Amino acid sequence: MSIERTLKLLIATAFTAAFAALWWPQDSQAARIKEIATVQGVRSNQLMGYGLVVGLDGTGDQTTQTPFTAQSLTSMLQQMGITVPAGVAMQVKNVAAVLVTATLPPFAQPGQMMDVNVSSLGNAKSLRGGMLIATPLKGADGQIYALAQGNLVISGAGAAAGGSKVTVNHLSAGRIPNGASVERAVASPWMQSTTTQLDLQADDFNTARAVADAINKAKGAGTAEALDGRTVQLKLPTQAGERVAFMGDIENLNVDKAKPAARIVFNARTGSVVVNEAVTIGPCAVAHGNLSVTINSTPVISQPSPLSNGQTVQAEKADIKINQEPGALIQLPAGTKLTDVVKALNALGANPQDLLAILQAMKSAGALQAELEVI
């Protein structure tokens, strides 16, 4: 076979493969197990503490309005051997009381560092340039798990003069990268049992079965068992190193996710409407019209006749108008794809608030196969 013929054959093969990639349907529902499930017991923990930020440029708490800041400062000074005379009202402007929060990651060990968030509790104008002094961070059980300290990073800026004020971003909250040191490790059930559980993010029996089947196919029959629509039980190796490698392989297995349940989510505060791909509609006819009520109030002065000893009275004349725009009867065809549903809903010409009422009516009429959720 000549070189020219070989090149033509390779080009034809590559073109065929590219053509197939463009036109053959791809599995867009595949996802890794780590994206749809979490390992039971492997979780983060929330920490919280109360502390003081010092070194502010006169933008701290006004101690007359936030007495707890002065009390905290007095207590800290007493621990350092400095006694503040009783009855002395401290007027410090460079100190602010703050709430410190952090997230303790799973398997964190003493000595490791983590980020902390700092938020003002009082009426401090700005925490820019401040430093958090040593603050213990406690968990839900009241035990100290970390110690936070460091200089704050504030992304905002501000300036004020002559009664005018300009502020960019938020100045009363900041962050300290690697600002806390872990002092206590949280006990993990990772090595205390021969089995563990995968907790799925959605309660779906088909997805639980698919996860168990994918694990059994990769690691052998009997390794995984779906207990219910949200839990899959795994048998773990005995050695710690083998368990880590085992879970590393499990988390990266691809699973064909089942088609989600048909659902329409409506945000009552913002008017947002989100429709997932499983929503379908049946053939129906919808008429939508806008009803508007306009009330105009006009002041009216009633002037008495001369020498009648009457008083001038001010009243109001209300003019009420009701206008209902005609709504044409629109026939909506059956739609089994998301694009068809979107086209049908756009044909109504309704705003998001009216769309919720229309969708509720369509569901009551049996023409909408979806669950409505208002958040």
C-alpha positions, 0 to 999 in steps of 0.5 A: 500500500502506498504512502498516499493511499495510507494517508487518505485512509487515515484521513477518512477514518478520522473524518468518520470518527469526528462525524460519529462524535457529532451526530451520535447521541452522547450520554450526558447524564454520566457522573462520578460517584463523588459528585452524587454521594458522600461517605458517611462520617467523612464530614466537616464541622462548624466552629465558632468563637468570640474575639477582639480585633485591635489596631484599628484606625479609630473605626472600632466600636463605640464602647458607650453603645456596645458595653460588651466590647469594653467588658471583653477588653477589661477581662483580657487586660485582667488576664494579663495582670492589668487591673482597670480601676472600677468606675472608669469608662474606657473610650477606646476606638481601636478595638472591635468585638467580632464573631469568628467562624471556621469550618474544620475539614474532615481528618484535620489533625493538630497543627494544620492550618485553616481559614477563618471568617471574622464579622463585626458584632458591634457598631465598628465602622471598619475592620480594615487594618485590624488584627485578631488576637488569640481566639479559641474556636469551639464546636457544638459540644463546647470543646476547643478545636482550634485557635485563631489569630492573625491580620485581617484581609478586607476587600473593601475601602471607604472614606468620609469627610464633610458629611459625605461618605463613600464605601466600596464593598463591605468593611465590617467583615473579613477573612484571615487565610490560614488564620487558625491552627487545629488544636484537637482532632475529631474522632472519625469512624473511618477505621472503626468498622468493616463497612461504610455507607455512601449517602446519595444527594437525592433520594432515587432508587434507580440511582442507588441501584446504578451506584451499587451496580457500578461498584460491584462491576469494578470491585466484585460482586457483593462489594456494594448493596443498595439499602434504600433510595439514598444509602449504599453500603460498602464492604471495606478492606481491613488495612488503612492504605487499602481503604484509601485506595479503594475509596479513591477508585470508588469515587471516580467511578462513572454512574449513569444518573437516572432522569430526574423527577419532573419539577418546576421551582418558583422563587416567590421573592425574585420571580424566577422560574426554573424548569428541568428537562423532565417536565412535559405538558399535554395538549391544552388551551390557555387564556390569559388576561391582565386585570388592573385596578387604578385608583386616583385620589383628587383633593376637593375643597368645600368652601362655605357661603359668606356670613354662614359661619361655616368652615372650609372642609378638605375632602378627597374624590376617588376615581376607581377604574377597572381594566381587564385586558382580553386574553386570547385562547391559545392552544398549546400542543403536547410537549415532551422536550424542554424546548417544546415546553419553553416555546409553549410557555413563551407563547402565553406572553406572561410574566413570571408571577403570572406564569406560576398561576398558569402552571398551577392551573395547568397542573390542576387540569391535568395538562402539566406533568410536573411537581411545583415547588415554591421556595 
